[in-house]
Amino acid sequence: MVITDTRAETLRRLKAGSGKLATAALRSLDAEHKWFRDLPAQERSWVGTVAQAGIDSFVSWYEQPTDNTRGAADVFASAPPELARSISLQHTLAIVRTVVNVVESHSDDFAAPGSEQELREAILRYSREIAFSAAEVYARAAESRGAWDARLEALVVDALVRGEVDDDLPSRAAALGWKPGPTLVMVGLTDGPLGEVQSAELRRTVRRAAPGALVGIHGEDLVVIARSDADLDEVAALLLPSFGSGPVVAGPPAVTLLEVARATRAAFAGVVAAPAWSRAPRPVRADELLPERVLVGDANARERLIAVAYDPIMRAGGSLGDTVATFIDSGRSLELASRTMFVHANTVRYRLKKVADLTGWDVLQTRDAHVLETAFALGRLRDAAHTPL
C-alpha cells in the first residue's frame, strides 16, 4: 500500500502518542469499571500490557493494513494465559471498547488535517478484528481448560475410588469446584461401553441433575460424586436415570474427602454385593447391604455391621442381647422364644421393640431380622476369638 504524505504524518503522530493513548485507556478503565479497580495489582498490570499491545498493534496495522504477519490475536499473546481465567470475555470486550473509544476520541488530535474520517474508519475496522480475536482466545482457553479439567477430574475420582487421599487431593478437588459439605456418592453401570461422544453427553446429563458433580467412567462402571446442599435423596432420584440397568448404590453420608473416599469404596462393594438381595431397592444405600457386603469379603462392612447392630445391643445390658439371640435361634417365633426364656410373649415383644428403638432394625421384620442375625453371628465369632481358651 502506498503511504501518502497525509497518512505518513498521521502514522508519525500515532507512534509518538501511543504511550499517551495507553495511559488514557487505563484511566478510563479505572473510572468506568469497578471490576477493574478491584483487580489485584498484577492483573491490572496484565490489562495494561494488553491495552498497550492493542494500541501498538493498531499502529502497525495502520501502517501495513494488508500485512498478515501480525494479526490481532498478537494483542493477547503479551498477557499470560491466567488472564483468561481471571477476567471474563465480557470484561475483555469492555477493555476493547474502552481502548477503541479512547483512541477514537483522540483521533482528531493524531490525524493529519483531512484524514480524520479515514482514521476513525480504520479504528472501527480494527476494533472488529480485535473483538473476534478476543472471542477466539477465550474459546481456545475454554477448550484447553476443559481438557485439563477432564484429566484432573479423572485423577480425583480415581484417587477416591482407590481410597488414596493424599495432601494434594483437596487442592485438586477444589480446582474442580468441590468443597467440603454434604456429598452423595452413587455407583452403578452405564448403558454398555461408551464412546467419547456418549461419555461427554452422559457427563452433561449428570451435571444437569447435579451441577458441579464429579463423574468417573471406568469401563462400564459409572461413579457420580455430587456435592449438594439440597436433599440428597432428591438428588439421588434425579441422578438415577443417568445409570444403566443393574444395581445402583449410594454410599454413606460424607462431608470430607476422606469420608467421600470411604463412601465410594462402600458403594463399589455394594454394587458387587447387591445381587445377593433380590428385592433390593434402586438405588439402595450401601449400609442397607451390610450383610451382603460381608458375604463378598468386605472387611469394613463386617466391622460396621457389628458396630451398629450388635455392640449397641450388648452394651445396653439387661436381657436385650439374650432376647434377640433366643428369638433368632427360635426360628423368629415369639411363642417359642417366650417359652424358652420362661417369660410372657408380650415381654419378648417389648424387649424387641426396645432393640428397634436402639438400632433402627426391627427384628420382627424379615429383612431387619436377617441383618441382626448376621450381625449377631459376626459379633459372637469376634467375641469368641477374643476369649482366651
Protein Blocks (a to p, Z undefined) as FASTA:
>chain_A
ZZdfklmmmmmmmmmmmmmmmmmmmmmmmmmmmklmmpcfklmmmmmmmmmmmmmmmmmm
mmmmmbckbcfklmmmmpcfklmmmpcfklmmmmmmmmmmmmmmmmmmmpcghilmmmmm
mmmmmmmmmmmmmmmmmmmmmmmmmmmmmmmmmmmmmmmmnopacfklmmmmmmnopacd
dddddddddehjadfklmmmmmmmmmmmmghiacddehjaccdddddfbdfklmmmmmmm
mpcedjdddddddfblmlmmmmmmmmmmmmmmmmmmmkbccdddfklmmmmmmmnopakl
mmmmmmmmmmmmmmngmjllmmmmmmmmnoopaklmmmmnopafklmmmmmmmmmmmnop
afkbmklmmmmmmmmmmmmmmmmmmpcZZ
